[in-house]
Amino acid sequence: MTQWRETPQLLSTEITERAKKLNSSLLADAMNGANTMSYEIQPVNKDLIMVGTAVTVSMKPGDNLYLHQAIYQGQPGYVLIADGKGHTKNAYLGELMAGAAKAIGLEGIVIDGLVRDRIDLEKLDFPIYSKGFVPNGPYKDGPGNYNIPVSCGGISVQPGDLVVGDADGVVVVPRHEIESVFEKAEEKHAYEQLRLQEIAAYKEGDNDNGKGIEPAWLAEKIKAL
């Protein structure tokens, strides 16, 4: 039986703009490695950044009927998270569906499964993440579910969560944790920028009277062993 739930409220522009100044690695570190999708979930185009509010669809293995429906009910600002149960015999999506999703205004699609039309998807300038490619087409019989908690890339995704994808992969920040995760990620970002400045200065010969460029925490960690 199909479960239908209302589309979750979009995250604010302030949240999505803050997320765009970070990246998947910073957010993953801020969550101590939690809520990071499997390395198997890879971008079709590594040059694209994806940020948006999660909407979800759960599909019968190898069947994309409800993925079609989810795309055509999509809206700008949302990332579609598709639970394909890790199925690897049939592709769930190709050029036509991805093109429609882009035209409708979705921010991207993440599929726990395979896609096809690789060359066309690479040229589309629309973020697609999947476990790989296969030429076989899908079935279109259903059933499926919309906007329910799903599993994708080995983690749980709730409708309304923040989704961020880049060349390193996809992370999902639970909606109720966004502010605390941002604070940690922004602090880490500031630290990394400072370290980059120190490394650049050292490379140019400004080595602070012979002092090395090892991070301050390293000696304490080594000493504690």
Backbone bond lengths (Angstrom), bond angles and torsions (degrees), N, CA, C in turn:
res aa  C-N    CA-C-N  psi(-1)  N-CA   C-N-CA  omega(-1)  CA-C   N-CA-C  phi
1 M - - - 1.472 - - 1.524 110.11 -
2 T 1.328 115.35 131.25 1.458 119.57 -178.79 1.517 111.59 -72.24
3 Q 1.338 114.94 132.91 1.457 120.59 173.11 1.524 108.66 -102.07
4 W 1.299 115.82 131.12 1.464 120.28 179.35 1.522 109.34 -122.99
5 R 1.301 115.98 127.64 1.458 120.81 175.82 1.518 108.72 -126.42
6 E 1.308 115.71 154.78 1.459 120.10 -178.84 1.522 110.90 -63.70
7 T 1.313 114.74 150.76 1.456 120.19 176.10 1.522 109.68 -63.05
8 P 1.335 118.35 130.70 1.467 119.96 -178.72 1.522 111.49 -65.66
9 Q 1.313 115.51 154.91 1.465 120.34 178.47 1.515 110.18 -64.07
10 L 1.323 116.08 137.93 1.458 120.84 176.61 1.530 110.69 -60.67
11 L 1.315 115.57 140.87 1.453 119.73 169.80 1.529 108.74 -66.62
12 S 1.315 116.84 153.04 1.465 121.21 -175.00 1.526 111.14 -67.66
13 T 1.319 115.35 157.08 1.460 121.24 175.53 1.527 110.53 -59.65
14 E 1.329 117.18 -36.10 1.462 120.75 178.05 1.528 110.69 -58.40
15 I 1.322 116.99 -43.55 1.463 120.89 -179.57 1.529 110.75 -66.44
16 T 1.315 117.56 -47.18 1.462 119.07 -177.42 1.525 111.62 -66.90
17 E 1.324 118.17 -34.57 1.458 120.58 178.13 1.526 111.20 -69.13
18 R 1.322 117.05 -38.13 1.473 119.95 175.54 1.526 110.16 -64.06
19 A 1.327 116.09 -40.30 1.466 120.42 -179.77 1.523 111.28 -63.15
20 K 1.320 117.45 -36.52 1.462 121.42 -178.93 1.520 112.47 -67.35
21 K 1.328 117.89 -19.99 1.461 121.70 178.26 1.528 111.93 -86.28
22 L 1.323 115.97 -6.53 1.456 121.24 178.59 1.533 107.99 -106.83
23 N 1.310 117.84 -158.83 1.457 121.13 174.09 1.523 108.53 -157.15
24 S 1.319 116.05 175.66 1.466 119.36 -175.67 1.524 111.84 -63.49
25 S 1.329 117.95 -35.33 1.466 121.05 -178.32 1.526 111.30 -66.64
26 L 1.306 117.44 -44.23 1.461 121.04 179.38 1.523 110.79 -63.48
27 L 1.320 116.48 -42.84 1.460 119.81 -179.84 1.531 110.92 -68.30
28 A 1.332 116.59 -38.32 1.466 119.85 177.25 1.528 110.80 -62.27
29 D 1.329 117.12 -43.76 1.465 120.74 178.40 1.524 110.86 -62.94
30 A 1.334 115.89 -38.99 1.464 119.77 -179.06 1.526 111.71 -66.18
31 M 1.332 117.06 -22.01 1.461 121.29 178.70 1.529 111.75 -105.50
32 N 1.354 115.44 13.87 1.470 120.72 179.86 1.526 112.65 55.22
33 G 1.322 115.70 37.17 1.457 121.17 175.79 1.507 114.97 83.99
34 A 1.323 117.16 -1.58 1.466 119.53 178.45 1.531 110.12 -79.14
35 N 1.329 115.96 158.28 1.464 122.53 174.52 1.523 113.41 61.40
36 T 1.324 115.62 30.76 1.460 121.80 175.25 1.527 108.48 -108.53
37 M 1.309 117.02 125.30 1.460 119.27 -179.07 1.517 111.42 -68.31
38 S 1.324 115.78 156.75 1.456 123.09 -179.81 1.531 111.30 -54.56
39 Y 1.328 114.58 149.76 1.462 120.30 176.23 1.525 111.79 -58.79
40 E 1.327 117.19 -18.77 1.459 120.73 179.31 1.527 112.39 -68.03
41 I 1.328 117.05 -23.59 1.466 120.95 178.10 1.522 107.67 -82.87
42 Q 1.327 116.35 103.68 1.455 122.88 -172.15 1.533 111.65 -118.68
43 P 1.343 117.28 149.41 1.468 119.31 177.29 1.520 111.78 -75.00
44 V 1.314 116.08 141.22 1.461 120.33 172.09 1.521 109.49 -67.99
45 N 1.317 116.60 -39.68 1.472 122.80 178.25 1.520 108.39 -123.03
46 K 1.337 117.10 109.42 1.461 121.83 -174.85 1.528 113.54 -70.86
47 D 1.323 117.60 -11.29 1.466 120.57 -177.25 1.526 112.94 -85.31
48 L 1.318 117.95 -7.31 1.465 121.06 -174.68 1.519 111.65 -97.60
49 I 1.330 115.59 146.77 1.461 123.18 175.86 1.529 107.81 -110.48
50 M 1.323 115.63 139.82 1.463 120.57 -178.54 1.525 109.64 -126.83
51 V 1.332 116.47 124.40 1.463 121.95 177.11 1.526 107.70 -139.69
52 G 1.330 117.07 130.92 1.452 119.01 177.69 1.513 112.68 -179.64
53 T 1.320 114.59 -178.83 1.455 123.26 179.64 1.521 109.76 -91.93
54 A 1.323 117.36 133.12 1.458 121.03 -175.50 1.529 112.56 -72.85
55 V 1.329 115.18 131.74 1.461 122.71 160.13 1.524 105.31 -120.75
56 T 1.323 117.30 152.03 1.454 118.89 -170.83 1.525 112.34 -128.33
57 V 1.329 113.70 154.75 1.456 120.72 172.36 1.523 107.18 -143.61
58 S 1.330 115.22 136.47 1.459 121.71 176.17 1.521 108.29 -110.74
59 M 1.345 116.00 130.98 1.460 120.38 -173.04 1.519 111.64 -121.73
60 K 1.298 115.72 153.22 1.454 121.75 169.22 1.522 107.82 -66.88
61 P 1.332 119.32 137.03 1.465 120.94 -178.68 1.531 112.68 -50.60
62 G 1.326 115.70 124.12 1.454 121.74 177.77 1.511 115.30 81.17
63 D 1.320 118.45 4.98 1.461 122.78 -175.30 1.531 109.82 -121.33
64 N 1.331 117.50 127.15 1.469 119.85 -175.34 1.527 114.03 -113.46
65 L 1.329 118.09 17.57 1.469 120.02 -179.25 1.523 111.36 -54.62
66 Y 1.320 116.40 -46.86 1.458 119.14 -175.91 1.526 112.41 -79.61
67 L 1.319 116.94 -18.11 1.463 119.25 171.23 1.525 109.80 -68.47
68 H 1.325 116.64 -40.48 1.473 120.15 173.42 1.532 110.10 -55.70
69 Q 1.324 116.05 -50.87 1.458 120.15 -177.10 1.524 111.11 -61.16
70 A 1.325 116.83 -41.60 1.466 120.59 -179.57 1.522 111.84 -64.49
71 I 1.320 116.53 -39.18 1.467 120.26 178.41 1.520 110.44 -63.91
72 Y 1.325 117.18 -46.84 1.466 119.55 -174.82 1.522 112.88 -75.24
73 Q 1.322 117.14 -9.93 1.454 120.57 170.92 1.527 111.10 -102.77
74 G 1.325 116.14 9.13 1.463 120.82 -179.01 1.516 112.84 -69.82
75 Q 1.324 115.01 164.04 1.461 122.45 179.69 1.526 109.74 -142.42
76 P 1.325 117.82 154.65 1.458 120.63 176.26 1.527 111.68 -57.09
77 G 1.317 115.60 143.28 1.455 121.42 177.65 1.517 114.14 98.20
78 Y 1.334 116.78 -11.41 1.458 120.32 -176.46 1.528 112.03 -106.80
79 V 1.331 115.38 146.02 1.457 122.91 170.61 1.522 107.43 -107.46
80 L 1.316 117.26 127.90 1.454 121.91 -178.37 1.531 109.75 -88.47
81 I 1.324 115.73 118.71 1.462 122.39 177.73 1.524 107.38 -101.98
82 A 1.339 116.58 116.92 1.458 121.67 -173.62 1.523 110.32 -112.96
83 D 1.326 115.01 117.14 1.459 121.14 177.91 1.524 108.97 -86.77
84 G 1.343 115.68 98.55 1.456 121.55 179.23 1.513 113.22 -96.55
85 K 1.337 115.79 12.35 1.467 122.34 175.40 1.532 112.62 61.63
86 G 1.339 116.58 20.49 1.452 120.17 178.67 1.518 114.50 69.88
87 H 1.314 117.51 15.76 1.471 122.77 -177.44 1.530 110.08 -61.51
88 T 1.350 116.94 135.07 1.466 120.50 -174.04 1.524 114.11 -124.67
89 K 1.316 119.15 14.11 1.462 120.61 178.22 1.519 112.36 -96.72
90 N 1.333 116.61 -32.82 1.468 121.12 -176.75 1.520 110.82 -124.38
91 A 1.327 115.59 144.05 1.468 120.37 173.97 1.524 109.19 -78.18
92 Y 1.331 115.95 141.68 1.462 120.62 178.48 1.525 112.61 -90.08
93 L 1.327 117.08 -19.33 1.469 119.66 -169.21 1.514 109.41 -154.39
94 G 1.342 114.85 148.19 1.451 121.27 175.08 1.517 110.88 -139.75
95 E 1.328 115.27 -161.21 1.465 121.32 -173.64 1.527 112.94 -58.99
96 L 1.332 117.95 -43.17 1.459 120.33 -175.44 1.530 112.05 -63.83
97 M 1.322 116.80 -47.66 1.466 120.53 -179.32 1.526 110.99 -66.41
98 A 1.322 116.41 -41.32 1.465 119.36 179.64 1.530 110.73 -65.00
99 G 1.325 116.27 -39.96 1.465 119.80 177.85 1.514 111.88 -63.28
100 A 1.326 116.54 -39.49 1.463 120.40 177.38 1.520 111.13 -65.22
101 A 1.335 116.53 -41.75 1.464 120.67 179.33 1.524 111.05 -61.63
102 K 1.325 116.30 -40.38 1.466 120.07 177.59 1.524 110.78 -65.49
103 A 1.338 116.97 -44.26 1.465 120.85 -179.02 1.521 111.51 -62.77
104 I 1.330 117.06 -35.89 1.460 121.90 179.98 1.521 111.48 -71.85
105 G 1.340 117.11 -27.52 1.459 120.24 175.64 1.512 115.36 111.90
106 L 1.332 117.94 6.13 1.457 119.26 175.27 1.528 110.41 -58.47
107 E 1.324 116.34 150.26 1.465 120.87 -177.63 1.527 112.27 -85.04
108 G 1.334 116.92 -13.88 1.451 120.64 179.69 1.516 110.43 161.43
109 I 1.336 115.39 171.89 1.461 121.78 178.60 1.522 108.43 -135.64
110 V 1.331 115.57 134.80 1.464 122.06 174.58 1.517 107.31 -118.96
111 I 1.340 117.35 125.74 1.453 121.90 -175.92 1.517 110.76 -123.54
112 D 1.326 116.21 125.78 1.455 120.91 172.28 1.524 107.22 -83.40
113 G 1.328 114.81 76.52 1.450 122.55 -174.41 1.520 108.91 167.90
114 L 1.311 117.02 -162.79 1.457 122.39 -174.49 1.528 111.75 -109.57
115 V 1.353 114.85 160.94 1.458 122.60 176.30 1.529 108.51 -130.26
116 R 1.324 117.01 179.65 1.463 120.91 177.29 1.533 109.86 -143.84
117 D 1.336 116.36 -177.47 1.479 122.66 -175.18 1.517 110.30 63.28
118 R 1.320 115.98 48.87 1.465 122.05 -172.53 1.527 113.31 -54.93
119 I 1.316 117.40 -50.32 1.471 120.73 -176.71 1.522 110.31 -60.66
120 D 1.314 116.62 -42.71 1.469 120.37 -179.59 1.525 111.12 -66.94
121 L 1.324 117.23 -39.48 1.464 120.25 178.71 1.524 111.05 -66.33
122 E 1.322 117.14 -36.18 1.460 120.47 178.82 1.525 111.62 -63.82
123 K 1.319 116.82 -30.81 1.461 121.56 -177.93 1.530 112.94 -87.43
124 L 1.311 117.48 -9.52 1.466 121.08 -168.31 1.519 114.04 -75.81
125 D 1.328 118.72 -19.64 1.463 121.88 -176.86 1.527 111.01 60.23
126 F 1.322 114.77 46.39 1.457 121.92 178.87 1.523 107.75 -144.12
127 P 1.351 118.12 125.93 1.463 120.46 -174.58 1.531 112.87 -67.10
128 I 1.326 114.90 120.96 1.462 122.87 173.53 1.526 107.41 -127.81
129 Y 1.327 116.66 130.80 1.461 121.86 175.34 1.519 108.38 -121.98
130 S 1.334 116.37 135.80 1.458 120.56 -179.61 1.518 109.53 -155.61
131 K 1.334 115.50 -178.37 1.462 121.00 178.18 1.527 112.52 -92.61
132 G 1.325 118.16 3.25 1.444 120.25 179.16 1.512 112.66 139.89
133 F 1.346 115.52 -159.16 1.455 120.81 -169.87 1.531 111.20 -133.48
134 V 1.316 114.89 147.36 1.461 122.39 174.12 1.528 107.20 -155.61
135 P 1.331 118.86 143.48 1.470 119.14 -177.86 1.514 115.34 -76.89
136 N 1.318 118.30 -18.32 1.473 120.35 -175.92 1.522 112.03 -63.76
137 G 1.309 116.65 133.73 1.455 121.67 176.76 1.521 111.78 -79.04
138 P 1.344 116.96 165.27 1.465 121.65 -178.22 1.524 112.47 -92.34
139 Y 1.331 114.92 171.06 1.452 122.11 169.16 1.534 108.69 -84.00
140 K 1.305 115.88 166.82 1.463 120.58 179.62 1.536 109.27 -139.32
141 D 1.300 115.81 60.53 1.455 120.91 -176.13 1.526 113.85 -119.20
142 G 1.347 117.60 -17.84 1.451 120.10 -175.06 1.517 111.04 74.74
143 P 1.330 117.39 -171.33 1.472 128.29 0.71 1.530 111.79 -84.40
144 G 1.334 114.93 -168.09 1.457 121.04 178.18 1.512 110.38 -171.22
145 N 1.350 115.55 177.51 1.470 121.48 179.78 1.524 110.33 -139.16
146 Y 1.328 115.07 149.61 1.462 121.28 -178.98 1.519 111.39 -114.95
147 N 1.335 114.69 142.57 1.466 122.03 170.39 1.527 112.98 48.00
148 I 1.331 113.18 48.36 1.453 121.04 169.71 1.526 106.94 -117.64
149 P 1.321 119.19 162.15 1.468 119.49 174.55 1.528 109.78 -58.64
150 V 1.327 116.79 132.97 1.462 121.10 -179.58 1.523 109.69 -129.99
151 S 1.330 114.06 167.86 1.457 121.24 171.86 1.517 107.94 -109.09
152 C 1.327 116.23 131.78 1.463 120.82 179.54 1.524 108.12 -146.74
153 G 1.316 116.81 123.32 1.452 119.60 -179.68 1.512 113.84 63.51
154 G 1.323 116.35 26.36 1.455 120.61 176.16 1.507 115.85 87.16
155 I 1.328 118.33 5.17 1.460 120.85 178.56 1.526 110.07 -128.83
156 S 1.309 115.44 160.86 1.459 121.27 177.34 1.526 110.01 -86.38
157 V 1.317 115.85 137.16 1.472 121.80 178.14 1.522 108.42 -125.75
158 Q 1.317 115.52 128.76 1.460 121.87 176.43 1.526 109.29 -103.21
159 P 1.321 118.29 140.32 1.457 119.42 172.56 1.531 109.84 -54.51
160 G 1.344 116.21 132.99 1.457 120.54 -179.28 1.508 114.39 99.63
161 D 1.342 117.76 -10.68 1.462 120.22 176.50 1.529 110.55 -68.02
162 L 1.319 116.01 162.59 1.466 121.85 174.58 1.524 109.04 -87.49
163 V 1.330 116.53 131.29 1.463 122.02 178.41 1.523 108.90 -117.49
164 V 1.337 116.01 129.59 1.457 121.67 177.86 1.526 108.28 -130.41
165 G 1.322 116.44 126.47 1.453 121.30 178.64 1.515 111.24 -130.93
166 D 1.332 116.16 143.59 1.464 121.44 175.78 1.519 107.74 -152.88
167 A 1.323 117.39 -161.19 1.460 120.50 -175.44 1.523 113.35 -63.20
168 D 1.334 117.52 -25.09 1.459 120.82 -178.88 1.517 113.86 -83.88
169 G 1.322 117.94 -17.44 1.449 120.50 -179.29 1.519 112.58 137.72
170 V 1.333 115.76 -158.26 1.463 121.99 -173.78 1.522 110.35 -124.42
171 V 1.325 116.06 132.91 1.460 122.07 172.20 1.522 108.52 -121.83
172 V 1.327 114.73 151.44 1.456 121.35 178.73 1.524 108.00 -125.48
173 V 1.320 116.68 124.33 1.456 121.62 178.85 1.523 108.42 -103.08
174 P 1.333 118.20 115.74 1.469 119.55 177.83 1.517 110.89 -53.27
175 R 1.300 116.39 138.61 1.459 121.48 -173.22 1.531 112.40 -54.48
176 H 1.334 117.21 -40.78 1.462 120.14 -176.45 1.527 112.97 -77.01
177 E 1.335 117.61 -5.21 1.466 120.99 -179.29 1.525 112.89 -110.11
178 I 1.320 117.39 1.30 1.467 120.18 -170.44 1.523 112.74 -57.22
179 E 1.319 118.53 -48.09 1.462 120.51 -174.93 1.524 111.01 -63.37
180 S 1.318 117.69 -46.59 1.465 120.21 -178.60 1.525 111.12 -65.67
181 V 1.329 117.11 -37.90 1.468 120.57 178.05 1.521 110.61 -67.54
182 F 1.313 117.58 -41.44 1.465 120.72 177.17 1.520 111.83 -59.51
183 E 1.311 116.74 -44.18 1.464 119.77 -179.26 1.522 111.35 -58.95
184 K 1.320 116.75 -44.41 1.471 120.42 179.05 1.525 111.34 -67.65
185 A 1.336 116.46 -41.46 1.459 120.35 -178.82 1.528 111.27 -67.04
186 E 1.317 116.96 -39.04 1.465 120.31 179.26 1.522 111.06 -69.01
187 E 1.323 116.73 -35.60 1.469 120.28 175.60 1.530 110.25 -64.81
188 K 1.330 116.62 -42.70 1.459 121.02 177.67 1.527 110.82 -64.17
189 H 1.318 116.86 -39.40 1.463 121.27 178.72 1.531 110.65 -61.78
190 A 1.326 116.81 -44.08 1.462 120.66 179.06 1.533 110.48 -62.32
191 Y 1.339 116.41 -41.47 1.465 120.63 177.87 1.530 110.84 -62.07
192 E 1.313 117.54 -43.86 1.458 120.93 -178.58 1.529 111.47 -65.77
193 Q 1.333 116.82 -37.86 1.461 119.38 177.50 1.524 111.10 -63.75
194 L 1.324 116.50 -40.55 1.464 120.68 177.08 1.517 110.87 -63.16
195 R 1.332 117.25 -43.81 1.457 121.04 179.36 1.530 111.25 -62.99
196 L 1.315 117.49 -38.79 1.459 120.49 177.42 1.524 111.21 -62.59
197 Q 1.325 116.96 -38.55 1.461 121.13 177.07 1.529 110.77 -65.09
198 E 1.324 117.15 -42.58 1.467 121.66 179.29 1.525 110.95 -64.08
199 I 1.322 116.75 -41.16 1.461 120.73 179.68 1.524 110.67 -66.87
200 A 1.344 116.59 -41.64 1.462 120.46 178.75 1.514 111.11 -63.75
201 A 1.346 116.62 -41.82 1.466 120.72 179.11 1.523 110.65 -63.85
202 Y 1.315 117.65 -40.99 1.467 121.73 179.49 1.523 110.52 -63.84
203 K 1.305 115.75 -40.99 1.464 120.54 179.87 1.519 111.14 -62.86
204 E 1.339 116.78 -31.90 1.467 121.53 -179.74 1.525 112.26 -84.62
205 G 1.324 116.48 1.62 1.464 118.99 176.51 1.510 114.83 100.87
206 D 1.318 117.62 -4.88 1.461 120.95 177.27 1.520 108.11 -87.58
207 N 1.353 115.77 83.44 1.460 119.99 -172.29 1.517 113.46 -102.66
208 D 1.335 116.12 20.49 1.464 120.60 173.37 1.532 111.41 54.89
209 N 1.357 114.89 56.37 1.468 121.09 177.54 1.531 113.21 58.64
210 G 1.316 114.98 39.25 1.455 118.69 175.10 1.506 115.30 91.76
211 K 1.295 117.84 -5.90 1.461 120.34 179.02 1.520 110.41 -66.10
212 G 1.319 116.39 138.91 1.447 120.04 178.91 1.507 112.56 -73.50
213 I 1.330 116.35 -177.88 1.462 120.21 -178.89 1.521 111.43 -112.93
214 E 1.329 116.77 16.24 1.451 117.36 177.06 1.521 110.13 -64.95
215 P 1.325 117.78 146.27 1.470 119.87 -179.18 1.522 111.28 -66.61
216 A 1.318 116.08 153.47 1.462 121.95 -174.01 1.522 112.53 -61.18
217 W 1.327 117.25 -31.60 1.460 120.33 -175.42 1.527 113.67 -77.76
218 L 1.340 117.99 -15.02 1.457 120.54 -171.60 1.528 113.00 -64.46
219 A 1.338 116.71 -48.35 1.470 119.98 -178.23 1.520 112.02 -60.78
220 E 1.327 116.27 -38.77 1.474 119.84 179.88 1.528 110.48 -65.79
221 K 1.321 117.49 -40.96 1.457 121.17 178.90 1.528 111.05 -63.23
222 I 1.336 115.95 -44.73 1.457 120.56 -179.39 1.527 110.75 -65.20
223 K 1.312 115.94 -42.41 1.464 121.21 -178.11 1.533 111.52 -63.89
224 A 1.318 115.97 -31.94 1.457 120.64 -176.99 1.527 112.78 -74.33
225 L 1.322 117.07 -14.26 1.475 119.97 -179.01 1.515 112.34 -76.83
